[in-house]
């Protein structure tokens, strides 16, 4: 795209885009930071190939010295990314009709050992050992898109205890090595702390989670609705008078009563297909994480998509939506496919794999800008971008 075409595109985005930029970057207190933020965002959108500061400066027809300014804005400027992400999440929620929260993992290949969080890891998909950063993203699903609104960098035990590497990469003291499930629960706590964000179900794939029971229990403590795919070996309690501990697979493949029905879905070519879904006739509870005993505080339903062609295994979901139809329960599961598409687009068009710095703040700055660029591009065709409503005033005693 030529510089003239870029400027024409910028003009077409008009006042709506300006409103978006002003609101998202309002937490940046210095006008200079806001100007660099807008330039970096436009560079992520318009630059081709790797989204490096030099390529982004060229895409905006800026002098070569601007590349250093973009580099400084991401790697050295001390702006706080969390308020920007909060405003991004609020903007997405206000501009769309969200239907689910979901989480996706991102593997970022790296050379060398100095980038923050880099470690060698076995890729469960390819079976190969890769040198990489491992990230987890929080997405808000709305329509056909999943919008990234928060990110967390997964540190392994080596990064958790190596003080010298942490100091060099500017990793905060509070940032520790913990499993992916811990990052998911941190996301949930952050959403709950913002009452203006939508109260929609959390749709998660826990089939490869090392502590699926712990994640489910943590979401229950937050009183969040869930539709979570689980491994057939996930344990639960069935029955009221004499609770029986068994696995999801045993429950749905054994002698226990089930209801059978079908939901309809459209294929990519527009054809309508019926998908069989089996539902356990009763409700179940999960074991307490600490004792393994029956936790009767929350009741769940179990759903199964049975194996039909002899090749694909059966799939299982646990949901807290016990009073909804099967169609309503399974509808937000489509966000799992949408989030995969969003991750691919973030890689191909918005540079989430292209951060060249080594520091913890720099990585979070870059991921925040990539998320804002994705939202800016996919919200730009909305009919309006009305200003966000102000946050409720704090009580007098709390504000003092």
N, C-alpha and C positions, 0 to 999 in steps of 0.2 A: 504494500500500500504506500503511495507517495505521500509526501508531507501535505500536499494540497488536499488529497483525499482524507487524510487524518483530520485536518482542520474542518473539512466539510462535515465529517462524521461528528466531530465535537460540537459543531453548531447545531446539528440535527438533534443532539441529545438535549440541548437547550436548558431551559430553567429547571426541568425535572432533574437532570443530572447535577446541576449546580446545587439544588436543594439536598440531594443525596450526599454530595461531597461535604457540604457545610455541616450537615448533621453528624455524619459518621466521624469526621475529623475534628469536631468541636472540642473533644478532650485535649487536643494538642494545643497547649496554651500559647505558643509562640507562632506568629504569623509565618515566619520562615519555615517552621516545621510543617505547617499546613500546606504551604506552597510545594515543598518537596514531596509531601504525601500525594498531592494531586498529580505531580509529574511522574512519580514512581507508579501510581495506579495506571495512568495513561500508557506508560511504557510497558507494563505487564500486558495490557490489552492489545497494543498495536505492534510491539516488536515481534519479529519473526525469529524462529530458532530459539536458542537458549536465552533466557531472560536475564542477561548480565547487565550491570549498570552501563557499560559502554554501548551495548546494543540498544538499550532503552533510550539512552541519550540521542543516539543516531535516529531512532524511530521518531523522536520528537523534534528532529532537526535542531538540536541544541549543540552548543560548542563542546569540544572534547572535555573541557574542565568540568562540565556538568556531571560527567560520569563519576568524578570524585565526590561531588556533592551528594549524588544518589547513594554512593557507597557509605559516606559518612552518616547520612540520614538513617540507614538501616543498621549499621554496625556500631556507630559511636554515639549517636544522639540518644539522650537518656529518657525518651518518652515511654509512658506506660501503655502497654498494648491492651490491658484488660478493659479499661473504660471504652476503648474503641470497639472491641469485640462485643461488649454489652450493647452499645448503640447499634451495631450491625445486626445483632439478633433482634432487637426491638424493631428496627426498620424492616427486616424481612417479615417479621410477624405482622406488622401493621400493613404491609403492602400485599400480602398473600392470604390464603386460607390454609393454614398449616393443618396437617392431619397426623403427624408422628414426629417424635425425636428418634434419631438413630445414630449409630456410631460406626465408623469404618477405620480400618488399619491402613497405614501407608508405609511402605518400605522404600527408603531413599538410598540407593546405592552410593557408596563413597569410596574414594581412594585414600590410602593413608589412615592414620589413627588420631589425628588432631581435631577433627570436627567434633563439636559437642555431641556426646551420646553415641558416637560411632563404636560399633562392636561387630564381632563375627557371629553370625546366626544361621542356623539351618532353616532354609525356606521350606515350609511344609508342602508347598504346592509343587516346587520343582525338585525337591530333594537335594538341592545344592547348598553349600555353605557360602554365604555372601557377607561382604563387609558393608555395613549399612548403618543408617539411622532408622529407628523404628518409632513411628508417630501414630497417635490416635486422634481422630477428628470427630467433633460433634456436629451433626447436621440436622437441620430443620427441614422436613419434607413438606412440600406444598405443590400441588398440581403435579406436573411432570418433572419437577426439579427437586434436588436436595441441596440446600444451601449450607455451606460450611460456616459455622459461627464460633467455633472454639477449637483449640488444638492443645495437645499435650505430648511431650517428648518422653519416651519410655527409656529410662536409664537402667542399665544392668548393674549387677553387684559391684563390678569393678569401678564404674563411675560413682556408685554410691559411697565407696570408701576411699577413693584416691583423692586426697585433699588437694594435692598439687595440680592435678588435671582440672579439678573443679574450680580452683581459683583462677587458673589460666583461661578457662572458658566462661568465667563469671556465672557459675551455677549458684543460685540462691541456697542458703543453708536449709530452708524448708523443703527443697526439692530432693526427694529421696528415691532410691530404687524400690519399686513396687510393681506388682503384676498389673496387667492391663485392666483387670477388673477394678482395681483401686482407682485408676484414672476414670473409668466409667462412672463410679460412684461419686467422684469429685465433680464430674460434669453435672450429675443429677442434683447434687447439693447446690451447685451454682445456679441452676435453673430454678430450683425451689426458692432460692433467696431473692429471685426477681419476680415478684407477683404479677407483673405486667406481661410476662411471657406466657405463651399458650399452655393450657393444661391438657395436653394430648398424650396418647399412649407412647410408651417407650418400646420400640420394635428393635429387638436385638437378636443377633446370631451368637448363641453361647455354646455352640456345638464343639468348639475348640478351646473354650475357656477353662483354665485350670481350676477355677473356683466358681463354677456357675451357681452353686447353692449360696455362696456368700454374696454374689452379686444380686441374686433374686431377693435374699433377705435384706440387703441394704436398700434396694428399691422399695421393698415393703415398708421399711422403717420411714421412708420419705413419703409414704402413702401415694405412690405413683402407680398408675395403671400400666400394665405390661402386656406385650404379646412377644414372647421370647422362644425362639427355636432352641431346642435342647437335644443333647445326645440321648440315644435310647437307654443308656446306662444311668441317666439322672434318677436319683432316688427320691421317693416321696411316701407319704402316708395316705392310705385309702381306708375308708370305713370310719364310723363314728363310735360305736360301742366297743369294738375290738379293733383298733387301728392296726393295719398291716403295713409293714415296711416292704416296699418292692420298687422295681425300676419302672420307668415309663414304658419301656418295651414290653415288660411282663404284663403291665396293666392293659395295654392295648392289643396284645397278641394272645392273651390268655382267656380265662373263663368269665371275665368281668363284663357286665352289660355295657353295650355300646349302641349309639344311635348312628345311622348311616344316612348321609344326604350328599348333595352335590352343590358346588358353587359354579357359576359361569364366569369365564374369562375370555377376553379377545386375544387372539394370536397376532403376531406381527403383520400378517397379511389380511387381518380384519375378520377372520373366521371366529365363530363362537364355539368354545369347547366347554364341556362339563368336567369338572374336577371332583372326584370323590373325596369326601372328608368324613372321617369317623370321629365321633365325640364320646368320651367316657360319660356314662349316664349320670354319674354322681360328681361330687367335688373332691378335691384332694388338698392336703396340706404338705408343707415342706418341713424337713427336719431342722431343728435349731442348729446353727453352725457350731455352737460351743459344746452342746451335749449330745447331739444326734437324735434327741427325742422329738416327739410330735410338737410342732408349733402350730397351735390352732388359731392364731390371731388372724390369719388371712387364708381364705379359701380360693382355690384355683380350679380352672377347667383344663382338661388335656384334650388336644386335638391331634389327629393323625392323618397325614396324606399317605395312604398305603402304597406299597410298591405295586406297579401295574404292568410293567413291561419286562419284568424279570432281570433288569439291569440296574435301574435306579433304586436305591434302598428307600424304605419308608422314611418319612420325615415327621417330627413331633414338635408340638408347640405347647407351652404352658402360658395361660393367660389369666389375669385377674378380672377380665370382663365376663363375669359369670351370668349377667343378665342380658347379654347382647346375642343377636342371631349369629350363626356361624358366618354368614356373608359379611356382617359388620366386623366381626373379629378378624377375619382373614383379609379384609380390604386393605388395611395399612401395611400388610406384609409386602406389598409391591414396592414399598420404600427401600427394601433391601436390594432390589434390582436397580432402582433409581440411584442409590448411593454409589453403586459400582460405576455407573455411567458418570456421575459427578466427579468421582476420583480420577477417572480416565481423562475427563475434560480438564481438570485442574493440572494434570501432568502435561497434557499436550498443548494447552493454550495459555495457562496462567502461571507456569513456572514453579510449581511447588517442589520440583526436584532440582531446581537450579541455584539454590542459595550457595554462594561461594565462601561465605564467612565461616568462622569457627566458634563464635560465642553463643551462649544460651539466649541473651537478649536479642542478638541479631537474627537468630533463627526464628524467634517468635515474632519479631517485627516483620520479617519477610512473609511468614505464613499469614499474618494478619492482613497484610497488603494483598496477597493473592486471594484471600477470602473476600475482601472488599471488592476486588476487581471482578471476581466471579459474580457477586451479587449485583454490582453496578451494571454489568453487561446483561444479566438475565432479568433485571427489574426495569431496565431502561425503556421497555416497550409497554410498561403498565400505564393505565390511563391517567394516573396521578401519583404524585409523591408528596402528599400533604405532610406538613410538619408533624413531628411526633408530639403527642400530648406530654405536658410536663409531668415529672414524677410527683406523687402525692407528697405534700408537705410533711416534714417530720414533726412529731409532737414536740412541744416546747422544751420538755425536760430532756428529750433525747438530743435535741439540737444544741443544748448548752454545753 
